[in-house]
Amino acid sequence: MQLRYAFRLYPDAAQQAGLARAFGCARVVFNDAVRAREDARKAGQSFPTAGQLSRKLITEAKRTAERSWLGEVSAVVLQQSLRDAEKAYRNFFDSLKGTRKGPKVGPPRLKSRRDSRQAIRFTANARWSITGSGRLSLPKIGAVKVKWSRSLPATPTSVTVIKDAAGRFFASFVIDTDPAADQVRMPETDRTIGIDLGLTHFAVLSDGTKNDSPRFLRRAEKKLKKTQRELSRKQKGSKNRAKARLKVARAHATVADARREFHHQLSTKLISENQGIAVEDLSVAGLARTKVAKSVHDAGWSSFVNMLEYKAVRYGRTLVKIGRFTPTSQTCSTCGAVDGPKPLNVREWTCTACGTVHDRDTNAAINVKTAAGLAVSACGAPVRPGVIPAQREETGSHGFPTGNRAA
């Protein structure tokens, strides 16, 4: 199973200039590849192969006066940029054929130098390394300072250097993990749980536990409004506008980081304490078109469920999704009678069949667990198995013991 471990980088001024050159060269090669394919399409010719593009856009281009500066960066960075273009076209054609899952994907577009996010990738043959002092040595860039927040469980196969919209640099390592070894770290348990996701309470469990919604975006709206207003008053193209844009990006990054950390902590806690977990397959895209759209995006349900998915695969747990049309809020968890739909302001209701008083969210969580077939496991029966694809996420220990930190 492949996972990504991300760490913050702190390059000095010279290293930032080297990274900027690498970002620019990778972007130019990507755009040249897209133009070459578009020119071939318009001329009615067959698309040039990856080998032909590599020879023309990298090897021969370095010998010309217009592209001689491509030799100032690692050749692996340029080759990986060509591979990104190839993958973008492959995704586009698979989307046209209907063989690609998810929403439709359009053809690759030219990258702009004004894009707020830049990235380059170094594979194993690029001769990058982690020095004895804990720095990341990159070819033609130097040894960059790294903030190691946790140790790497295995030798990375590649590293991607990312610059985000807030001007921060990150190193994202690809690690091949062994699920069997990861499962040994997890405590043995036969507990199962059902989760009802909501807005007032982010997650209500079938055992009655309620996890309040932090509402990170709502709490930061005042600061975001102020920084956005300052940005709108700056003259376009000025340095002051660039500084104001950076302030807005940093404010949004703070909100996103806090939300991601909350999701990681809660998902890790649930995975470590339960063998089986049941959730609803919510239509977040549909809910995002309603009047509670901002609150839905603020909660980040999809991100949380994705974390549960790949952590369940990694640590040998079972995650079951039930259909979004299952009437979990209308069904009595005691007698099974369906009492009909109820408005959102009704938080407690009494079953007309058996007279049981229900908390709306707790009752829904119990019904989620029952609908997933996990309720019987509380008596010792095996949990219903499920096959869940592994997710490639920015991940880490987040509460699990990892041994010594990196140097």
N, C-alpha and C positions, 0 to 999 in steps of 0.2 A: 504494500500500500504506500503510495507516494503522498507526502505531506510537505508543507512549506513552513519554514521557521523564519520569521522576520525579526531583524535587529536594526536599531537606529545607528546610522553612520554620522560621523562628525568630520568631514573632510576640511582641510585648510584651504586657503585661497588658491594656491597653485593646483591642488587636487580638484577643487571645484571647477577651475578653468579646464583641466583635462577631462573631467566628466562632461562638461558642456560641449567640448569638441567631439567626444564620443557620441553624445546624444544627437548632435547635429549631423555627423557622418552617417549614423544609422538611419536617421530620418531621410537623408538625401538618397541613400541606396534603396530604401523602401519605395520612395516616390519614383525613382528611376525605373524600378521593376514594374510598378503599376502603369507607368507611361508606356513602357515597352510592350506590355501585354495589350494595352488599349490601342496602340498603333497597329499591332498585328491584327487585332480584331477588326479595326476599321478598314485595313487593307485586304481583309479576307484571307489572311494567312494563318497557319497554325501557330499556336502559342509557343514561344521559345521555352526550351527546357530549363531546369534549374542550373545545369552545367553551363549552358550557353549564357544565361544571365550572369552567372558568377564570373565567367571569363570576360564578358564584355563590360559589365558594370563595376567590377572590382579590379581584376588583374590588369586589363587594358586601360581602364579609366585612370589608374594610378600613374600611368606613363604620360598622360596628357597634362597640359598646363592648367586646364579648367578643373580637373579633379585630382591634382597631385597631392592635395592635402588629405586625401583618404589614407595615405600611408602614415599619417601621424597617430592613428589609433590602431588597436588590435584588429587583425584580420578576422578573428572569430566573431567580434561584434558585428562586422559587416555581413558575414555569412549567416549569422542568426537573424539579421534583419531580412535577408532574402527568404529565409525559411518562414518568417512571420508572414511575408507577402504570399508565399505559396499556401500556407495554412488558411489565410483569409480567403483566397480564391477557392480552396477546397471546401471550406464551410459554405461559401456562397453557392457553389454548384450542388453540394449535397442538400442545401436548403431548397433549391429549385426542384430537385428530384423528389423531395419529400422524405429523404433518408436521414435527415438531421432532426433531432428532437429539439423542442423549444420553438420560440417565435421565429418568423422568417428573418433571414439575414440578407442584407443588401451587398452589392459589390464593394470591394475595398475602395476607400477614398484617400486622397492625398493627405499626408500629415502636415500640419502647420507648425511653424517655428514658434507660434504664440500659444501652442497647447500648454496648459498648466501642468500636465503630467508627462514625464519623460521616463523611458526605461531602456536599459541595455542588458544583454545576457552574456555571461561567460560560461562556457562548458568546460569539461575537464581538460581538454587539450589546449585551453587558453593559458595554462600554466599560472593560474591564480592559486593562492595559498593563504593559510592562516599562520601568521608568524608566531614565534615563541612568546612574544610579548602580548599576543592577543589581537594584533591588528590584521586587517584584511588587505593582502598584497594583490593589487590588480595590475596587469600589464599596461605599461605606458601611462599609468596614473600614479602609482606609488602605494605605500602602506597607509591605509585609511584607518582612523580610530573607530572602534566598534564598542557600543554599549551592550555587553553581554548580559542579558536578563535571565538566561537559563543556558544549560549545556546542550550541545548537539548530541543526540543519541547515536548517530552514525556519521560516516563520512559523506558529505554532500556530493551530489553528482553535478550540480550546476549552481550558479548564483546569479540573481538578477538584481541589478542596482536600479533603484527607483527614486525619482524625485517627484513628490506629490505637489498638489496645488498650493500647499502652505509653505513650500520651499524646504521641506525636510527631506533628508536622504535616508533610504533604507536598503539593507541587504537582505534579499529573500532567498534562502537556501532550500533546494529540493532534497528531501531526505527519503530514502527507502526504508520503511519501518517494517518490523516483523510483528504482525498481530498476535502471534502466539506468545511472544515475549511481553507484549503490552498487557495481555490479559492476566499475566501472573501478578502484575502490580495492583490489580483491582481486587477489592475485598469480595469474598463469596457472599452471595445473598440470594434469597428467593422472593424478595419483595417485588410487587408490581404496582404501577401507579397509572392513573389517568390524569390528563392535563386539559384544563379548559382555559384557553387563551382569551384575554379580554383587555379592556382599556382601563377601567377603574382599578382592577387588580390584574397585573400582567399575566400571572399564571396561578390558577386555583387548582390544587391537587385533590384527588379523590379521597384522601384521608382528612380533608378539612383544612389543610395548610393553605394560606393565602400569601402570595408574594406581591407586594405593592408595585405599581408601575412607577419607575423613577421619573418619567416624563422629562428626559434630558433636554429635548428641543423646547418644550414649553417653558422650562426654567431659564433657558438661555435666550429667550426671545427678546428681552429688553436690550441685552448687549448686542445681539445680532441686528436688531432694528437700528441701533445707534451707529454701528460700524457700516451698515448698508447705506444709511443716510449720508454719512460722511463720504462714502465712495461716490454716490450719485452727484455730489456737489463738486467733485474734482474734474478738471478739464481733461477731456479724452486725449490720450497720448502723452500726458505729462508724467513726470517721475512721482509726483505726489499721488496721482491716481494709481500708479503701480504699487506704491506703499499701502494705500488704502485697500486695494484689492487683496494684498497679502494679509492684512488684518482680518478681512472678512473670511478668507480661506482658513486662517488659523482658528478663528472662532468656530467655524463649522467643523474643523478637524477635532477640536476639543470635545464637541458634542458627540461626534461619531466614535471617537476613542472611548469615551465613557460608556456609551451604549454597547459597544463591542465587548468591553471588559465585563459589564454586567451580564451579557449573554453567556460569555465564557464561564463565569463563575457559577451561574445558576445551572447551565447545562452540565458542567462537570459534577456539580453536587448531585443532580438527579441521576446521572449515569453511574456514579460511584455507589449510590445508595439503593438502586433498583436494578433488577435483572430484566424486567419488561416495562416498557413505557408506551402509552397510547396517546395519540394526539389527533386532532381533527385536521383534515386536508382543506384548509381555508382558502378561499379565493381572494387573496390579498389585492390582486389587480382590480377585482370588482368592487371590493370595499373601499379602495382608494378613489373611486369615482363618486362616493357619497359625501354627505356633509361632514363626516368625521374623518375625512381623508388625511388631514394633517396629523391627527392623533394616531391613525393606523400606521402611517410612515414613521412616526416617532417611536412607536412600540417596536417595530422591526421584527415581526413574527417570522417572516421567511428566513431571515438570518439565524434566528434562534433555532428553528426547526432543522435547518441545514447543519448547524453545529451538533444537534442531537443525532442526526443521521450518521455523519462520519465518525463521531465518537462512539456510537453504538457498534459500528463495524469494527473500529479499531480495538475496542476493549471487550468484544464478545457479548454485547448486550443485544436485546431485541427491541426494535422500534416498529410499531404498527400504526399506520394511518387509516382512519375510518373516513367514510364518504362525507362530504360537506353537507349533504342533504339529510343526514341522519338527524331525527328530531330530538337531540339530546336535551334541549331546554324545555321541551314539551312533554317529555315522558317522565312518569314517576319512577324513581329508581327503586322504590319499595315493592310496588305491585305491578309495574309495567304499563299502567294505563296512560294513554296519550290524552293530555288535557288541553291541547290546542295551543296556538301561538299566543305569545304575551308581549306587550310593549317593553322596551328596554328599561323603563323606569320601575318596572315590577321586579324587585330583588328577592322577594320572598313570596311563596304561594302555597296554598293548601290543596292537596290532591282531593278531588271530588269523589274518588272511588274508595280510598282507604283512610282519608282524613289526615295523612302525614303532612307536617309542615316542612317545606323544603327551602333551603337557601338555593337560589337560582344557580349560582356558579358551581357550588359543591355538588349539587344534584347532577348538573351537566357533566362534571368531571367523572362522577361515578358511572354515568351512562356511556361516556367515552370509553372507559375501561371495560365495561361490560360488552359493548359493541365490538371491541377489538378482540374479545375472547380471552382476556387476561384475568378475568375475575376468578376463575377456578384455580389459578396458580397459588392463591393464598392458602389453599389447603394442601399444598405440596405437589400438585400436578404440574407437569412440564409446561413451560410457556410456549405459546404457539410460535413456531419459527417463522422468520420472514427474511427475505433476501433484499438487502439495501445496498445500492451502489456506493462505493467509497467516494468521498468528496475531497477535492484538493483545495484546502483552505489555508489561510494564514493561521497557524495553530501553534500551540506550545503545551507546556505542562499544565498550567492554570490550576494548581492545587495538588497535583500528583507529585510524589517524590521523584527527583531526577538525579540525585547524587550530587557530586561536586559541580560547581559552576565552571564555565570556561575561563581560561586565564584572562 
